[in-house]
């Protein structure tokens, strides 16, 4: 779906090479878009070296998202630097220069024992990744002009679950996929729409849950849907438990059982969520066939 965005040169996008960052670059072609090679947000000197007088809005799409690798010694340090120290540096710059900071969070800040997460649910992270995202949220919440967008199960241009399942289907590989973790997909187009809506509609500062709307399903159920949409037998996907999956997965980061989030706050602000299932069909059809 084509959206019309108000473009501005006074936006700065970090993490521009990630799944969300790529969509934001297309949405805001006049914005300053920086990848890690251009700006390492964990380096305070680099962040302080930016001429912040040029900007009204920072959209922080930079993060280290390999939750399993984050459980290693090397990964732990990198994850804390990217997901906690980096947001702290941006928060400091935003406070000092009266800038609006938009930060992308994760449902991994919760342990997932509660269904339908609300924005004010206490943090209960199970993993290093979840701990660092919690820390990032806390520092960003100190910025007077801030929006924290908490999301889950992101799908866009780049490595993601849906693309992996489509490739496996085409390559005649029959996967085993966990059937006891539940949530909804969030397409990067939905995140970009929400960010644009927030910027241009004076949405009250604070934290907002954001995913696509639609039926809550397990990873295995979504994998089966991908196989079917790609013209393959959905029964080629074998459902397994998380315990079975983790038995042969080292390192392994604990996942929330329930990743579904209550979307009523962002909807009360006037944002209409799109159902993910039509977008999933469109996305799978656009991937082509792996030979």
DONUDREN-863134 format. One record per residue: residue in one letter; x, y, z of N, C-alpha, C, O, CB in turn. Coordinates in steps of 0.02 Angstrom, whole numbers, plus 50000, padded with zeros to 5 digits. Glycine has a CB too. Layout:
% DONUDREN-863134
AXYZXYZXYZXYZXYZ ...
//
This chain:
% DONUDREN-863134
X500424994050000500005000050000500445006250000500895007050041499525000050061 X500305010649954500695016849948500455021949998499855023250003500655019649876 X500925024850035500745029950084501055036650062501565036750028500985027950156 X500735042050083500995048750069501305051550133500955052450183500435053450042 X501955052950131502305055450189502505062750178502655064850123502925051150204 X502485066450233502755073250232503505072750240503745070550292502425077750288 X503875074850189504595074050191504925080250222504685085850214504875072850121 X505465079050258505805084650291506555083250293506765077550301505535085750362 X506935088450284507665087850291507875087950364508465087050379508015093350252 X507415089250409507585090050479507465083650521507385083950582507185095750508 X507445078050486507405071550519508085068150513508415068650462506845067050487 X508285064650566508895060550564508695053450582508395052250634509445063250612 X508875048750538508715041650547509355037950562509835038250524508365038750484 X509365034350618509935030050633509745022850616509155021050613510145030550708 X510265018650604510125011750586509795011150519509345007050510509705008350639 X510005015250471509635015750408509695009650363509325009050315509885021750370 X510155005050379510244999150336509854993050360509854987850327510964997350332 X509514993550417509104988150442508434987750406508294991750362509004988850516 X508034982850426507384981850393506954988150397506674990350347507014975950423 X506894991050457506494997050465506845003050434506525007150401506364998350539 X507495003550444507865009250417507795010050342507755015650317508585008550434 X507775004450306507705004750233507025007750213506985011750167507784997750203 X506505005750249505845008350234505805015850251505505019750215505305004450272 X506115017750307506115024750327506475029150277506275034850264506425025550396 X507015026550248507375030350197506935031850137506945037250109508005026650174 X506525026850118506065027750061505505032650080505285036650039505765020950039 X505285032250142504745036650164504975043850170504605048550155504475034350232 X505605044750192505875051450204506525052450164507065052550193506005052550279 X506465053150098507065053550057507495059750070508085059850052506875053549985 X507215064950101507605070850115507935070650184508325075050201507165077050111 X507775065450223508065064850290508805062950286509035060250236507675059750331 X509165064350339509855061850346509805054650372509565053550428510285066350394 X510045049950333510005042850350510705040050362511125040150317509635038750294 X510835037650423511505035550442511505028250464511105026150506511775040050498 X511975024350436512095017650459512655017650511512915022950528512265012950400 X512825011650536513325011350589514005014050565514375016850605513405004350614 X514165013050501514795015650475514815023250474515345026250476514925012950404 X514225026350471514175033650472514135036450543514425041650558513575035850431 X513765032850586513675035050655513575028950699513075025550695513065039850661 X514065027750742514005022550793513695025850855514045029450891514695019150810 X513055024550866512715028250920512985026450989512855030051037511965026850918 X513355020950994513655019151059514275023151075514535022851131513815011751060 X514525026851026515115031151034514875038251051514645041851007515565031050970 X514945040151114514675046551137514995052451100514655057351086514785047351211 X515635051851084515975057351049515675058350979515585063950957516725056051044 X515535052750945515235053350879514545056550883514375060850842515185046450845 X514155054550932513475057350939513515064750956513145068750928513085053550994 X513965066651001514035073651020514325077850963514255083950963514485074351082 X514655074550915514945078150859514455080050805514625083750759515485074050829 X513845077550809513325079350760513095086550772513045088750829512715074350764 X512965090150718512685096850724511925096050733511545095950684512855101350661 X511715095550795511015094050809510555099950795509945099050795510945091950881 X510825105850784510405111550768510035110550701509555114150687510815117950765 X510255105750662509945104450597509315100150601508955099450552510445101050551 X509185097350661508665092150665508125093650717508255096550770508985085550681 X507515091650699506945092050744506755085150771506465084550826506355095350709 X506905079950732506685073150750507245068250738507575068350686506065071150708 X507365063950788507805058050780507365051950780506965050950826508345057750838 X507445047750730507105041250729507645035850738508035034550692506695040050662 X507655032850796508185028050812507965020950793507605017650830508365028350886 X508185018750735508045011950712508665007550720508685001950694507815011950638 X509175010050754509795006250764509715001550825509475003650877510395011050775 X509914995350817509894990550872510284984350852510374982950792509164988750890 X510504980550902510784973950890510244968950908510034968650966511454972650930 X510014965050859509404961050869509514953550868509034949750868508904962850816 X510134951350867510274944150869510244941750941510744941650976510974942450837 X509644939950963509534938351034509944932351057510184932251113508794937051046 X510024927451014510414921551034511154923151044511454921251094510334915850982 X511444926750996512144928651001512264933251060512814933551088512384931950937 X511744936951080511804941451137511944937751202512164940751251511164945551145 X511814931251203511944927251263512674925151270512864922251321511504921151263 X513084926651220513804925051223514174930851254513904936451259514084923351152 X514804929651274515204935051303515294940851255515204946651273515884932351325 X515464939251193515564944451143514904948051127514874954151123515854941451078 X514374944051119513734946951101513434951251156513104956251142513254941551083 X513554949251219513274953051275513534960251274513144964951281513454949651342 X514184960951266514474967751265514204971851207514004977651215515244967451261 X514184968851148513944972451089513214974451097513014979951077514024968051026 X512814970051126512104971351134511984977051183511564981351170511734965151158 X512344977151238512274982651286512484989251256512174994451267512684981251350 X513024989151217513254995351185512734997951136512595003951136513924994151150 X512474993651095512004995751043511324997651070511025002651049511924990350992 X511064993651117510364994251137510254998251201509685000151216510074987451146 X510784999651238510715003551300511135009851299510885015351310510894999251360 X511795008951287512235014751285512055019351227512045025451235512975012551279 X511915016451169511735020551110511115024751122511145030851111511615016151051 X510565021951145509975026051161510115031351214509835036851212509415021651183 X510545029651263510725034651313511055040651280510895046351297511195031651366 X511525039451234511865044951200511385049151159511435055351158512425042151155 X510915045851125510415049651086509945053451132509745059051116510015044851040 X509775050351188509335053751236509665060151262509335065251269509145049051294 X510295059651277510665065451302510655071051250510545076851266511385063551320 X510795069251187510795074251133510095077251125510035083351113511025071151067 X509575073051130508885075551121508695080351177508385085551164508395069751119 X508895078751238508745083151295509105089751288508805095051298508945079751362 X509745089551271510145095651267509935100151209510045106251211510875093851259 X509625097251157509475101251098508725101751083508525103951029509825098251038 X508315099551131507585100151125507335096651062506955099551022507375107451126 X507545090451053507375086550993506885081051012506915078351067508005083550960 X506435079550967505945074150974506305067450957506545066650901505325075250927 X506325062851005506655056450995506145050850990505745049751036507155054951053 X506145047350934505715041550923506155035350925506645034850887505325042050855 X505995030650968506425024850982506025018450974505455018050996506725025351054 X506325013450943505985007050931506175002050985506755000550996506165004250861 X505664999651019505764994751073505514987851051505384986650992505394997151137 X505454983351100505304976251085504894973251141504934975251199505954972251076 X504484968351123504104964651174504554960251217504324957251265503574960451141 X505204959751199505674955851239505804959051307506134956051349506324954951201 X505554965051318505614968051384505154964451434505214965551494505434975551382 X504704960151409504244956351451504424948851448504724946551400503514957451429 X504234945151500504364937951499503844934151460503934928251445504394935251570 X503294937451442502804934251398502334929451433501994925551399503144930751344 X502304929551499501834925151534501134928051534500644924551545502074923951606 X501084934651520500444938051517500254939151444500674941251404500474944751556 X499634937851427499394939151360499204946551353499054949951402498784934651344 X499234948851290498974955551273499314960951315499004964351355498214955751285 X499964961651305500374966251345500134973451339499964975851285501104965851323 X500124976851396499964983951398500614987951405501124985351427499484985551457 X500584994351387501184998551388501474999351458502075000051466501015005351361 X501054999151509501295000351577501454993851616501554994051676500785004251615 X501484988351581501674982051613502394982451638502824984851601501584975951564 X502544980351699503234980651724503714976451682503524971151656503264978251797 X504334978851675504834975151638505004968551673505104968451734505464979351629 X505034963151634505224956551661505644952851609505464947151591504604952451681 X506184955751583506544952651528506874945951547507114945051602507074957351502 X506854941251499507144934651509507854934051482508224929551502506704929451477 X508054938451438508674937751401509094944051404508854949251426508524935951328 X509724943551383510154949351378509844954451331509834960451346510864947351355 X509604952151274509284956751227508704960451260508654966551254509024952851165 X508284956851296507724960051330507944964851384507634970151393507274954751360 X508474963151419508744967651471508994974151440508864979551467509304964251509 X509344973651384509624979651354509074984051324509124990251327510124977851300 X508564980951295508004984951269507634988451325507394994051317507524980551228 X507574985151383507264988251441507664994351463507374999651477507204983151499 X508324993551466508754999151485508685004951436508665010751457509484996951490 X508665003351372508585008551322507925012351330507905018451323508615005551253 X507395008651344506745011851355506765016651414506485022151411506205006551367 X507105014651467507125018751527507475025451514507245030651536507485015051583 X508035025251477508395031551466508015035951416508005042051424509095030151440 X507705032951366507325036951317506715040151351506515045651332507105032551258 X506425036751400505835039451434505985045851472505515049451491505545034351481 X506625047451482506815053651517506815059651470506845065351494507505052851547 X506775058451405506765063951357506075067251357505575063751350506955061451285 X506035073851366505375077051368504945075551306504355074151311505455084451375 X505265075951247504905074551185505115067551160505585066851122505055080051130 X504755062351182504945055651161504325051451144503785052351171505345052151216 X504435046951097503955041551084504355034951082504835034351044503565042751018 X504155030251123504435023551121503915019051087503345018551110504615020851193 X504105015951032503655011550995503855004351008504385002050985503655013250918 X503445000851044503604993851063503284989151012502674989251002503344992151136 X503704985150981503454981050925503704973850932504064972150978503684984050859 X503504969650884503674962550887503644959350818503284961650774503204958850936 X504014953950809503964949550751503994953650685503544953350644503314945350753 X504544957350677504604962150622504784958750556505194954250554505134967450639 X504454960950503504564958350435504664964150388504254968750385503964953850412 X505214963950350505344969150301505854966750251505914960750238505584975550335 X506234971350222506774969650175507384967650216507674971650252506944975650127 X507584961350210508154958850248507994952050277507494948950259508334963750304 X508424949750321508324943150351507734943350399507714947450445508964940950387 X507264938850389506694938250435506374931350429506524927550383506174943850420 X505944929850475505634923250480505244921350417505314915850392505184922850541 X504834925950392504414924450334504844922750273504704917950238503954930350319 X505354926650261505784925350204506134918650212506204914950163506304931050196 X506364917050273506694910650285506214904850269506414900050236506934910150357 X505594905250293505114899950281504954899250206504894893650181504464901250320 X504894904850171504774904650099505344901250063505234897150019504664911750071 X505964902850082506544899750050506564892250064506714888250019507184902950075 X506424890250125506414883150142505884879350102506004873850078506304882150217 X505314882450095504774879350056505004878149984504904872649957504144883750057 X505294883149953505514882649884506084877649875506144874349823505734889449858 X506504876949927507074872349923506894865249945507334861049952507634874949965 X506254864049957506004857449976506294855050043506404849150054506174852349923 X506414859850087506634858250155506044858950201505694864050201507224862950177 X505914853850241505334853750286505554855650357505884851650390504994846750286 X505374861650380505624864050444505214861650504504624859750497505644871550444 X505534861850562505194860950626505154867850658505664871150667505554855750672 X504554870050676504454876850699504054876850765503584873050773504084881050645 X504264881250811503944881250877503204883150873503004887550835504324886150924 X502814879550913502094880450912501814882750979501214882450991501754873850892 X502264885251022502034887551088502284894551104502364896351162502264882751142 X502414898551052502534905651058502044909151012501964907150955503284907551040 X501714914451038501144917251003501214924750994501474928251038500504915651041 X500984927250937501004934450925500704936250858500354932350827501714936950929 X500854942350837500644944850771501264947550735501734949850767500094950350778 X501254947250669501794950250630501734957850631501184960550638501784947550558 X502304961050623502324968350614502734969750551503344968750551502634971950677 X502414972050500502774973950439503084980850449502804985250480502304973850378 X503674981650420504024988150428503614993850399503674999550420504704987850395 X503194992350350502754997550322502275000050375502095005950375502364994750261 X502054995550421501604997650475501975002150525501695007050549501314991450510 X502595000350540502995004450585503105011350555503045016450590503665001150600 X503265011650490503385018150458502745022250457502765028350469503635017050386 X502175019150445501535022750446501395025750515501185031450522500955018050426 X501535021650567501405023850635501865029650654501645034550685501485018150685 X502495029050636502975034450651502755040850617502765046250648503685032450627 X502555040350555502345046350519501705049350550501635055350555502225044750445 X501255044950570500635047350602500795050950667500525056250681500155041550615 X501235048150706501425051150770501735058050760501575062850795501925046650808 X502195058550712502535064950700502045070350678502095076050701503075064050646 X501575068550635501165073550602500485074750635500085078750610501065071650531 X500345071150689499695071950721499745073750795499255072950833499285065650714 X500325076150816500425078350885500185073250936499845074950985500055084950896 X500345066950924500165061650970500535062751036501125064251037500325054650940 X500175061951091500465063051157501105058951166501135053051147499955061351212 X501615062051196502245058651207502145052651254501695052751296502775063451236 X502565047551245502515041651287502665035251249502955035551195501825041251318 X502475029651277502595023051249501965020351217501415020951245502855018251302 X502045017351157501475014651120501645007751092502175006751062501275019351063 X501205002951103501264996451071501094997250997500635000950979500814991251105 X501444993650955501304994050883501474987450849502064985550845501694999850851 X500974984150824501054978550778500494979150728500054983350736501054971550815 X500494974950677499894974450636499344971250677499484967550725500034970450571 X498734972650660498164969350692498064962550657498404960950609497524973650688 X497594958650683497454952150653497474946650704497564947750764497944950750598 X497394940550680497354934750723498024933250757498554933550724497124928650684 X498004931650821498604929550857498744922250840498314917950847498524930550934 X499354920950817499534914150796500214912250824500594916550847499534913550719 X500374905850820501044903450838501504904250778501274905150722501024896050862 X502154903850792502634903950737502494898250687502544899250627503354903450764 X502324892350714502204886650669501604887950624501614886250565502094880250710 X501074890950652500484892450612500644897450557500404896750501499924895150656 X501054902450573501244907350522501684904050469501614905450409501624913250554 X502134899550491502554895950442502114891850395502244891750335503054891350479 X501614888550421501154884750379500794889350329500704887550271500634881050422 X500594895250352500274900050307500744902150251500534902750193500034906250346 X501374903250268501874905150217501944899650165501964901050105502554906750249 X502004893450188502054887750141501454887650094501534886850034502114881050180 X500854888350122500254888150081500234893950032500064892949973499634888150125 X500394899950055500384905750010500894905049954500804907749900500524912050050 X501434901349967501954900349917501804894349871502204892649828502634899349951 X501214891349881501014885849837501264879049859501304874449818501244887149769 X501424878349922501684872049948501204869150000500744872550024502384872949979 X501314862850018500904859450067501064862050137501634861350160501004851750063 X500574865050171500684867750237500874862450288501174864050339500064871450260 X500694856250275500854850850323501584848750321501804844550360500414844850309 X501974851750276502694850550277503024853750338503584851950355503014853150213 X502684858450370502944861650431502744857350491502154855950501502674868950438 X503244855250530503114851150589503144855550652503654858550667503634845350595 X502584855950689502594859850752502994856250806502934850250815501864861150776 X503394860150843503774857450900503724862450958503504868150949504524856150881 X503924860251017503924864651075504564868651077505064866951044503844860551139 X504554874051115505164878051125505714873851157506294874451140505014884251168 X505524869551204506024865151237506364860551186506964859451191505694861051292 X505984857951139506274853751087506744857851043507284855551025505734850451043 X506544863851026506954868150983507604870051017508134869750985506564874450965 X507574871851080508174874251114508674868751130509254870151145507974877751178 X508454862451126508894856851143509504856651098510044854451119508524850251138 X509424858851035509974858750987510194865750967510504866650915509784854750926 X510014870651007510164877650991510614880651044510384881851100509524881750983 X511244881851027511724884751074512124890251038512434888850986512194879351104 X512134896351064511764898751122511024899551107510814899451049512054905351146 X510634900451160509914901251153509664906651201509814906451260509534894551165 X509284911351174508984916551216508254914651230507884913251183509024923451181 X508054914651293507354913251309506894918251274507044924251270507244913451385 X506334915751250505844919951215505214920851257505044916451298505664916951147 X504854926451249504204927051280503714921951250503724920751189503924934251270 X503304918851291502794914351266502274918251226502074916251171502454910451323 X502054923851255501554928051221501864934751203502094938451245500934929151267 X501874936051137502144942451112501584947151088501724952551064502624941051054 X500964944951095500414949151071500324955151117500394954651178499764945151068 X500174960851087500134967151124499454970551115499144970051062500694971851101 X499234973851167498624977751164498764984051122499224987851137498374979651235 X498364985051070498474990551023498004996451035497975001150996498404988050952 X497624996151089497095001051098497355008151108497025012951088496664999151158 X497945008951139498205015751152498355019351087498155025151078498835015451196 X498715016151041498875019350977498245020350936498195025150898499395015250938 X497765015750943497145016450905496715022150933496385025650896496745009850907 X496735023051000496375028751029496665035351006496315040451004496385028351106 X497315035250989497635041350963497455042650890497655047750862498395040750970 X497065038050861496815039150793497155035050739496995035750680496885046150777 X497635030750759497995026750709497605020350696497445016650742498715025250732 X497455019050632497095013050613497585007650591497935008350541496595014650555 X497605002250629498074996750614497824992650554497224991650545498164992250675 X498304990250514498144985850458498214978550480498684976850517498594987350398 X497764974350458497804967150470498414964450433498534966050375497154963450448 X498814960150467499434957850437499324952550383499764951650340499884954950490 X498754949050382498684943350336498674945450262499004942150222498054939650352 X498304950750242498364952850172499074955150154499304954050098497874958550158 X499414958350202500104960550189500574954550184501054954750145500334965250245 X500434949250222500844943250218500774940050149501274937950119500644938150273 X500164939750124500064937050057500444941050005500804938249963499304936950040 X500384947650008500724952049962501484951249966501834951149916500534959349975 X501734950650028502454950050039502714943450010503224943449975502614950350114 X502374937950024502604931449999502574931349923503034928749891502164925750028 X502054933949894502004934149821502564938249790502774936849734501324937049800 X502804943249826503324947549799504034944749806504504947549779503304954149833 X504104939149841504774936449853505034932349793505634931449786504774932049914 X504584929949750504804925849694504974918849717504874917149775505404928949660 X505244914849672505394907749686506134906749693506524908849649505104903249631 X506354903349746507054901549755507174895049717506824890149728507234900749830 X507674895049674507834889049634508504886149653508714881049625507824890649559 
//
